[in-house]
Amino acid sequence: MRLLLDTHVFLWLQTEPERLGAQLAVVEDRRTELLVSAASSWEIAIKHGLGRLPLPEPPAQYVPARIRAIGASAVPIEHGHALAVASLPPVHRDPFDRLLIAQADALGAAILTADPFVARYAVQTLLVTGAA
C-alpha cells in the first residue's frame, strides 16, 4: 500500500506515535510505502516560522532527517498536483490538505489523516480516530 501522511500524522509519528492508534500498525508494516509531501514541509516551515510549531531544530534539518528516520519517500509538488486542486469539490478550505488530497489521488495512494473532512473526497482515506 502507498500511504501519503498528512502533516499532523507525520508530526505525531515523530513525537506521539500512540496517537495513530490502530493505524500505527499500517504505518509500521514494511509493505507500506510511506510518502511525505513537500506540501507538509511547506506547512511545517510556515507554522514553525510563525512560532506555532516548536521543533528541536530548524525545519530544514528536522523534516528531511525525520523522513529518512521513518523510511519514507519525499514527494515533490508537481504542477499537475497543484492544478488538480481546482477540480476538487469545495468540501475543505485548508489549502495544504487540498493539495495532499490531489497528490494522493494522482499518486494512487491512500492518505492517512485525522481530519474527517478528507474522507469526503474521492480518495482512499485511512482515518486516525480519537486523536484530538
N, C-alpha and C positions, 0 to 999 in steps of 0.2 A: 504494500500500500504506500502511495505517495501522500505525505501529510504536510501541509503548509501550516506552520504555527502562527497563530495570531500573536500580536505583540505582548499582550498580557501573559499569555500562556508561555511564551519564550522567557519572559522575565521570571514568572513563578517557577519555571523549571530550574532556574539558577539558584533561587533562594528558598522557595517554599514548594517543592515538588509534590508534597502531600495535598496541595490544593487541587491537583489534577484528578484526584480521586481514582476511580476505575480507569480513566483514560491514561493514567501513568503507565499501565501495562502495555498499552498500544504504543506509546512513545518509546518505551524501553525494549520493545520487540525488535530484534535485529533485522527482521524482514521489513520493517517500516523504514521508508526513506524519508528522513526529516528535511524539511525545507524552511529556510528563513529568508523572507523577502527584504530587499533594500528598503521597502516602504516601512518596515519595522525599525530598521536602523535610523531612518529619517525621523520617525515618530519619537524614538528614544532620544535622539540628538536634540530635537526641539524641546521635549519635556525636561531633559536634563539642563539645557540652556536657560530655561525659564525658572529653574530651581524647584520644579515639581517632581523630579525623579533623581534622588540621590544615588550615586553609583560609587563603588570603591576606587574607580579610576576613570579617566575620560572615556566617553563613548567610543572614540576611535580605537582604543585599545580593548575596552571591555567587550564590545559586541563581537568583533572577529574572534577573540580568544574564547568566548563562550560558545560561538557557533562551532568552532573546532572541538571544544571540550565535549559537546553533546553529539558529535559526529554528524552534524547537519551540513547541508549544502546551501551556500548563499545563492539567492536568486536575484538577478538584476531586474530592474523595471524596464520593460521594453515599450516602445511606442504603442504596439498593439495592446498591451496590458492597460496602459493609460487610456487609450481611446475606447476600449471595451467598457469602461465605466459609464460612458454615455448611453449604452444600451441597457443598463441595469434599471429596474423599476425603482422609484423613489421611496423605498422602504426604510432606508437608513441614511442618515445625513453625514455620518463620520467619513471623511474623505479617505482616511487610511484603511478603514475596514472595507470600504467600497473597492479600493484598489486591490486589497488582498483577495476579495471575492472574485474580482475579474481575473486575477492571476491564477487562483486555484482552478477556475474554470478552464482557462487557457492551457494550463499545465496538466489537466486531467488529474488533479489532486483533490483530496478532501481537505477541509480546513478545520483545525482544532481551535475552538473558541469557547469562551464562557458567555458570549453575547447571544441571547436567543433571537435577536433580530436577524442575525446572519442566516439562521436556519430557514428564514422566509424566502431566501433566494434559491434559484435552481442550481445549487452547487452542493455536492456531498458535504455534510456538516457533522462533525462529532462535537457534542456539547459537553463541556465541563459543568457539572451541576453542583450546586451548593458551594460555589467558590467565593461568594460575596464576603 
